[in-house]
């Protein structure tokens, strides 16, 4: 979870919008994962969800490499 003060330092005046989006995203992702578990757990099993989580982690890592580093704190 991001700290509101850190979010403000990084995003400036748009910090409240970004912070609100992050809070909404947590709820939406929980609803999506619960729905997926309900429909796919019996058919696919736990390894399926492990590999889905790994796949999203790899995608996040790849996206992270495409953003250039900015010095936000001096």
C-alpha positions in Angstrom: 0.0 0.0 0.0 1.3 3.4 -0.9 1.6 6.1 1.8 -0.5 9.1 0.9 2.4 11.5 1.6 4.7 9.5 -0.8 2.0 9.5 -3.4 1.6 13.3 -3.1 5.4 13.7 -3.5 5.5 11.5 -6.6 2.3 12.6 -8.4 1.8 16.2 -7.1 -1.7 17.6 -7.6 -3.0 14.4 -9.2 -2.1 12.3 -6.0 -5.6 12.1 -4.7 -6.8 10.7 -8.1 -4.0 8.2 -8.2 -4.5 7.1 -4.6 -8.2 6.7 -5.2 -7.6 4.6 -8.3 -5.2 2.4 -6.3 -7.7 1.8 -3.6 -10.5 0.9 -6.1 -8.1 -1.4 -7.9 -7.6 -3.5 -4.8 -11.3 -4.1 -4.5 -11.8 -4.9 -8.2 -8.8 -7.3 -8.2 -10.2 -9.1 -5.1 -13.6 -9.5 -6.9 -12.0 -10.8 -10.0 -9.7 -13.3 -8.2 -12.6 -14.6 -6.1 -14.7 -15.1 -9.2 -11.8 -16.9 -11.0 -11.3 -19.2 -8.0 -15.0 -20.0 -7.9 -15.1 -21.0 -11.5 -11.6 -22.5 -12.2 -10.3 -24.0 -8.9 -12.0 -27.4 -9.3 -10.9 -27.7 -13.0 -7.5 -26.2 -13.0 -6.2 -26.5 -9.4 -3.8 -24.4 -7.4 -0.9 -24.5 -9.9 -3.0 -22.6 -12.4 -3.4 -19.7 -10.0 0.3 -19.8 -9.1 1.3 -19.5 -12.8 -1.2 -16.8 -13.4 0.3 -14.8 -10.5 3.8 -15.5 -11.8 2.8 -14.3 -15.3 1.4 -11.0 -14.0 4.6 -10.5 -11.9 6.7 -11.0 -15.0 4.6 -8.6 -17.0 4.9 -6.0 -14.2 8.7 -6.5 -14.2 8.9 -6.0 -18.0 6.8 -2.9 -17.8 9.0 -1.6 -15.1 12.1 -1.8 -17.3 10.4 0.4 -20.0 10.0 3.3 -17.6 13.0 5.6 -17.3 14.2 6.4 -13.8 13.3 9.8 -12.4 14.9 11.3 -9.4 11.9 12.3 -7.3 13.5 12.9 -4.0 16.5 15.2 -3.7 
